[in-house]
Amino acid sequence: MNDMRAKGEAVLIAAVELARHHWRQRLAAAYALGSLAHGGFSAVSDVDLGLVLSDPLHADDAAGVARLADSIKVTRKPFADRLSVFWGSAASLSGTAPGGRFPPLDRVDLKKYGRLLAGRDVRDRVASPSQREVLIAGAELALRRLATEEAIVILKNPAALIGSDQKTLTRMILWPVRFLFTARTGDVGRNDAAVAHFAAGRDGPSVVLVRLALAWRDAGPQPTDRQAIGAITAGLLPLYECFLLDHETRLRECGRVDLADAFREWRRRLLDK
């Protein structure tokens, strides 16, 4: 295990111990999710934890999860500020009861790749989201994170993007690739798999850029790197045009005209089309 991954695992271990202390017998299972479960953990990764509590969920469980995350964050250990906790119960994950926080994309991650850290494996109780659910969840996430005025300004300015932090740089390039992968396969948008899927059977500036961005997750470019700026200039907006047109079509076909219209407006603002 490399040193970076070991630091991420240490955050998981500390969080699971706090969960055991807080929920005791109500903690049915704890899982590593994300890149600490399916691979690809890097300097820009989050530490994703899934908690399954016994039924029924309590009114103060959400507050307990928030306190757990805050308790980890104040330690200031490496990746402590990257902890993201998804939680629910067997009933909420099976779709027979409301509550918790486990969006469709993260339920797919749990069911397919979750790595058991504590308790008993309950993934056979998790309902698999439909491809329509994961498409809509991904589209809504993309609109929240990438279609803001601030994000559009950065996306239109390669110098601003390369001058941002490493996490922002790589996510703004790789997230569209991951959303495309998920929409087409129904699978979690793992970076390596998503880039390979996007690059298969095609070439051009966008392929060059996404391959560079995959490497930048471990070591980002210098703000004055002319090759990197050139790759962003040539490849980024064509990548977004591919992503936006793909999702606009898919969203119309599945009956979410509201989201399709939002993607069309996003494309107009970003590409002036």
N, C-alpha and C positions, 0 to 999 in steps of 0.2 A: 504494500500500500504506500503510495507516495505521500509526501508530507502534507500537501494541500488537501488531499482526500481525508487524511487522518484528522485534520483540523475540523473538517465538516462532520466527520463521524463523531468527534468529541462533542460537538454541539447537539447532535441527535441523542447521544447517550445521556447528556446532562438534562435534556428536555424530557426524555422518557422517565428518568428518575423523579423529576418534579411531578410528572403526570401520575406516577405510581403513588407518590406521597399525597397528592391532592385527591385523587379519585379512588385510591385503594382498590377494593374488590370491583368497583364499577368500571375500571379500565379493562375492557375485554381484550383489546389488541392494540399494538402500536406498530406502525410500518414506516420504513424509509420509502420515500417517493422521489420522483424526479431523477436527476442525474446521479444521485447517490444510490438509486435502486437499479437504473438501467444503463448507467455508464455515462462517461463524458463530463464528469465533474471538473470544473476549471475555476480560474480566478474570478470569473464573473457569475458563477452559479449561485442559486439560492439553495438553502437547506430546507427541504420539504419533508414534513412529518405528518402522517395520518394517524388519528386517534379514533378508535371505535369504543364507545361507551355502552354500558348495558342499558337496556330499555326499562322504563321510558326515559327520554332525555329530561333534564331538569331545567327550570327557568334560569338558573344561575350558571349553567354550563358555559355559555358564551363568555361570561365574565371570567370564569376560571381559565378558559383558553387564553384570553387577553392577558391575564396576570402571569400565566406561564411564559408567554412570549416576552413580556416586559422583564420578567426575572432573568431570562437568558440574555436579553439585550444589554442590561446594565452591567453584566460581567465584562463587557468590552473585549471578550476573547475573539480571535479570528472567526469570521462568519456569524458571530452572535447576532449581528443586526440583519442577517439574511434569513433568519428562521421564519418559515411560513407554515402555519398549522392548519390542516384540514381535519374536520371532525364530524362525527355523526354517530349513529347507532346502527345495529343490524337492521332494524325496521326502517330507518330513514334511508339507508343505503339500498335497501331492497325496493324502496318506493311505496311501502305500505304505511309510512308515517312521515309527517313533516319534520323539519328542524335540522340543525347542524349546518355545516359549511363544507360541501363537497360538490363543486360544479362538475358538469358532465365530463370535461377533459380530464379532471383529476380522478374521477371514478374509473375512467378507462385506465389511467395510470395505475391506480390501486389494483384493479382486477387483473391486469396483464403483467405488471412489473413490481408490485408492492413487495418489499422485503420485510418479513416479520422480525420485529425487534423484541417484542414482549407479548405475552398472552397466547391465545389460540387463534390459528388462522381462520378467518371468517369470510374469506373472499368469495366462497361459493354462495354467499347470501347477497352479494352485490349485484344489482341489476345493471346489465350492460346498456349504456345509452345508445340510442340509434344514431346512424350517421347524420341524420337531420339535426338531432340535438347537438352533436359536437360541432357541426357546421355553424349553427346559430350561436352557440356559446363562443366559438372562436371569432365569429364576425363581431359580436358585441364587445368582446375583449379588445379586438383590434381597433374598433371605433373609440373606445375609452382611452386607449394608450397611445395610439399612433395618429389619430385624426384630429388632435387638438391643434389650435393655432400655433402653439409653441413648437409642437412636433413638426408641423408642416414647414415652418420657418427653417428649422434645422435640416430637414430633408432636402430642401431646395438649395442649401448652401453647403457644399462639400467641405469647405474649410471649417465651418462651424461644427459639422458632424465629426470630423476627424479631431477637432479640438475638444470635443466632449469627453467624458470619462469613458473608460474601456467598456463598461457594461452597457451604457447607452449606445455607443458606437456599434457594438456587435448585435445587440438586440434589434436595433432599427433596421439592420440589414438582414438578420436571420429570421426574425419573427414572420415576415411575409412568406418565407420559404417553408417554415414550419406550419403555418396556417394552410398553405397549399397542400402540403403532405397530408395533413389531418383531413382536409376536405375530400381528398381523393381516395384515401385509404381507410379512414375511420380510426386510425391509430394515433398514438401520442406523437407529437412532433419532436422527436429526438433529433438533435442537431445533425449528427453524422448521417443518419438515415434520411433526413429531410434534404440535406445538400446532395447526397448521392441520387435521390429520387429526382430532384430538380435538374441535375446535370445530365441525367441519362438521356442520350439521344439528341442532345442539343449542345451548342457552343455559343460563343458571343460574350459581350462585356458583362452581362449579368451573371453568367456562370463563373467567369474569372473572379468577380467581386465576391460571390457567396463562398467560394473556396478560400479566398483570402480571409474573409470574416471568420470562417471556422478556425483558422490558425490564429487569428487575432484574439480569440477567447483565452489563449494561453499567454500571448505576448502581443500587446497592441502596438500599432505603428506610432512613430513620432509625428507630432502635428505638422512638421515640415516635410514629411515623406512625399515626394512628388509622385512616385509610382502609386502610392495609396490614394492620394487625392485624385489622380487621373483615373484610377479604377472606380472610385466612387462617382466621379463626374460622368463616366461613360456608362456605368452599369446600374446605378441605383434607381433612377426614375423609370427606365424600362422594366426593371424588376417589379416596381410598384404597379406599373400599368398592367403587367401580366396578372398580378395578384388581384388587383381591383376589378378588372374585367371578368376574371374567372369567378370571383365571389358574387359579383353583381348578377351574373347569369344564374349561378346556382341558387342564390337567394330568391330570385324571381320564380324559378322552377319549383321551389319548395313552398311557395306561397307567402314568403316574407317580403312583400313589396316595400314595406316601410324601410327595412334594412337595405334592400337593393337600392332604393332611392338615396339612402344615406351614403352608400358606397359610390353611387354616381356623382353625388355632390362632392364627396371627398376627392374623387378623381378630377373633377373640374377645378377644385381649389388647388390641388397639388400639381396638376399637369397643364392647367390653363386650357382644358379641352371641354 
